[in-house]
């Protein structure tokens, strides 16, 4: 039986109020779309004050050379944009995520939309840099 975390419930409620159509996946994570992109809010049953929001698979890596370039660009984006982690996954996709600690009764309206904006900014900067460098070659 799936146990839904308090954070997942809170996110579902907040996203519905904001007009999104969130769903729970088989792991109890919250999945929703915003401006054509998929986002996932992951829950950690062992750490109820931890909030991770992920934009998965926003870039596909098609060669070993592109992988090396992606690692370099991801590192640059991580240095420049607060809170965002851009990571190159083993499955040859690039993800952007935020990870933060929240209090036990967070008001998501205070920060959730900024979280989405910063994720989008990190993914967009990564994609822009990759496209520019690929076009130079």
C-alpha positions in Angstrom: 0.0 0.0 0.0 1.3 3.4 -1.0 1.8 5.8 1.9 1.6 9.4 0.8 4.0 11.8 2.6 2.8 15.0 4.2 4.9 17.0 1.7 3.3 15.2 -1.3 -0.2 16.0 0.1 0.8 19.6 0.7 2.2 19.9 -2.9 -0.9 18.3 -4.4 -3.2 20.7 -2.6 -1.0 23.7 -3.5 -0.7 22.8 -7.2 -4.4 22.2 -7.5 -5.1 25.6 -6.0 -2.7 27.1 -8.6 -4.6 25.4 -11.5 -2.2 22.5 -12.2 -3.3 18.9 -12.6 -0.9 17.0 -10.3 -0.9 13.2 -10.1 0.8 10.8 -7.8 3.1 8.2 -9.4 3.7 4.7 -8.2 6.4 5.9 -5.8 4.2 8.5 -4.1 5.9 11.4 -5.9 3.9 14.3 -7.3 4.1 14.7 -11.1 2.8 17.8 -12.9 3.2 19.8 -16.1 4.0 23.5 -16.3 4.5 25.3 -19.6 4.9 22.0 -21.4 7.5 20.6 -19.1 7.2 17.8 -16.7 8.2 18.3 -13.0 8.4 15.8 -10.2 8.3 16.6 -6.5 9.9 13.7 -4.7 9.1 12.8 -1.2 11.5 11.2 1.4 9.5 9.4 4.1 12.6 9.5 6.3 13.1 13.2 6.0 9.8 15.2 6.1 11.6 18.5 5.9 13.4 17.7 2.6 11.9 19.0 -0.7 13.3 18.0 -4.1 11.7 19.3 -7.3 13.0 17.7 -10.5 12.7 18.5 -14.2 13.7 15.2 -15.7 15.1 14.4 -19.1 15.1 17.9 -20.5 18.2 17.1 -22.7 19.3 13.9 -24.3 23.0 13.1 -24.7 23.8 11.4 -28.0 27.6 10.9 -27.9 30.6 10.6 -25.6 31.9 14.0 -26.7 28.5 15.6 -26.0 28.5 13.9 -22.5 31.9 15.5 -21.7 30.6 18.8 -22.9 27.4 18.4 -20.9 29.3 17.7 -17.7 31.3 20.9 -18.2 28.2 23.0 -18.9 26.3 21.5 -16.0 29.1 22.5 -13.7 29.0 26.0 -15.0 25.3 26.3 -14.6 25.5 24.9 -11.0 28.1 27.6 -10.2 26.0 30.4 -11.6 22.4 29.7 -10.6 21.4 29.5 -6.9 19.8 26.3 -5.7 19.8 24.5 -9.1 21.6 21.3 -9.7 22.0 20.2 -13.3 23.1 16.6 -13.5 24.1 14.2 -16.3 22.4 10.9 -15.6 23.8 7.5 -16.5 20.8 7.0 -18.9 22.2 9.8 -21.1 19.7 12.4 -20.1 20.2 15.6 -18.2 18.0 16.6 -15.3 17.6 19.8 -13.4 16.6 19.8 -9.7 16.4 21.8 -6.6 16.9 20.5 -3.1 16.0 22.4 0.0 15.0 22.0 3.6 11.7 23.4 4.6 10.0 23.9 7.9 7.3 21.4 9.1 4.4 23.7 8.0 5.7 25.5 4.9 3.7 28.0 2.9 4.5 26.8 -0.6 3.1 30.0 -2.0 6.2 31.7 -0.5 8.7 29.9 -2.7 7.3 27.2 -5.0 6.8 29.4 -8.1 10.4 30.7 -7.7 11.6 27.1 -7.5 9.9 26.4 -10.8 11.4 29.5 -12.4 14.9 28.7 -11.2 14.6 25.2 -12.6 13.5 26.5 -15.9 16.3 29.0 -15.9 18.9 26.3 -15.2 17.6 24.0 -17.9 17.3 26.9 -20.4 20.8 28.1 -19.7 22.2 24.6 -20.1 20.4 24.1 -23.4 21.4 27.4 -24.7 25.1 26.8 -23.9 25.0 23.3 -25.4 23.3 24.5 -28.6 25.8 27.3 -29.0 28.8 25.0 -28.5 27.4 22.3 -30.8 26.8 24.9 -33.5 30.4 26.0 -33.3 31.6 22.5 -34.1 
